[in-house]
């Protein structure tokens, strides 16, 4: 931080979106209910991939979960949950 400009954001702060020059990615597992076929994959993946900040989506049918890698500066887990709900599936209480 520049002492002459205490209100300016720190350029080294990786969470300051205008100056961060590298991706900050998080991966979460979201349990789902009612997901048990390839049709589910075709419905869930594209919807989640359209969300700004989502980099990768993997659907694990065996364990009924979705694994999402995203930039937390651009989207948040509640947005991902809402997208799952909009496809007709329910986020589960926890991923197995």
C-alpha positions in Angstrom: 0.0 0.0 0.0 1.2 3.5 -0.9 1.2 5.6 2.3 0.5 8.7 0.2 -2.7 7.0 -1.1 -4.1 4.9 1.7 -7.5 4.4 0.0 -6.1 3.0 -3.2 -6.2 -0.8 -3.4 -3.0 -2.7 -3.0 -1.9 -3.9 -6.5 -0.5 -7.0 -4.9 -3.9 -8.0 -3.5 -5.0 -11.0 -5.6 -8.6 -10.4 -4.8 -8.6 -6.9 -6.4 -10.2 -7.9 -9.8 -8.9 -5.1 -11.9 -5.3 -5.8 -11.1 -5.1 -9.5 -10.5 -3.2 -11.0 -13.4 -3.8 -14.6 -12.6 -6.8 -16.8 -12.1 -7.9 -17.6 -8.5 -9.8 -20.8 -8.7 -11.8 -22.8 -6.1 -13.2 -26.2 -6.6 -16.4 -27.3 -4.7 -18.4 -30.5 -4.7 -22.2 -30.0 -4.7 -24.3 -33.1 -3.9 -27.3 -33.5 -6.2 -30.5 -35.5 -6.0 -32.1 -37.3 -8.9 -29.0 -37.3 -11.1 -28.4 -40.8 -12.4 -28.1 -40.8 -16.2 -26.2 -39.2 -19.1 -29.2 -37.0 -19.8 -28.5 -35.4 -16.4 -24.9 -34.6 -17.5 -26.3 -33.0 -20.7 -28.6 -30.8 -18.7 -26.3 -29.8 -15.8 -22.9 -29.2 -17.5 -24.0 -26.5 -20.1 -26.0 -24.6 -17.6 -23.2 -24.4 -15.0 -20.6 -23.7 -17.7 -22.5 -20.6 -18.8 -22.1 -18.9 -15.4 -19.5 -16.2 -15.5 -16.4 -17.4 -13.7 -17.0 -21.2 -14.0 -14.0 -22.8 -15.6 -14.8 -26.5 -15.4 -17.7 -28.8 -14.5 -17.5 -32.5 -13.9 -20.6 -34.6 -13.1 -20.0 -37.7 -11.0 -23.1 -39.9 -11.5 -22.0 -42.6 -9.2 -21.8 -40.4 -6.2 -24.5 -37.9 -7.4 -22.4 -34.8 -7.2 -21.2 -32.0 -9.4 -17.6 -30.8 -9.1 -17.3 -27.2 -10.2 -14.1 -25.2 -10.6 -14.8 -21.4 -10.5 -13.3 -18.0 -9.9 -14.8 -16.7 -6.6 -14.3 -13.1 -7.7 -16.9 -13.7 -10.5 -19.4 -16.1 -9.0 -20.5 -17.6 -5.7 -21.7 -21.1 -4.6 -25.3 -19.9 -4.1 -25.3 -18.9 -7.9 -24.3 -22.5 -8.7 -27.0 -23.9 -6.4 -29.6 -21.7 -8.1 -28.5 -22.9 -11.5 -28.9 -26.5 -10.4 -32.3 -25.8 -9.1 -33.3 -24.1 -12.4 -32.4 -27.3 -14.3 -35.0 -29.2 -12.2 -32.5 -31.0 -10.0 -32.0 -30.4 -6.3 -28.7 -29.7 -4.6 -28.2 -32.4 -2.0 -27.4 -31.8 1.6 -23.8 -33.0 1.1 -21.6 -34.7 -1.5 -20.8 -38.3 -0.7 
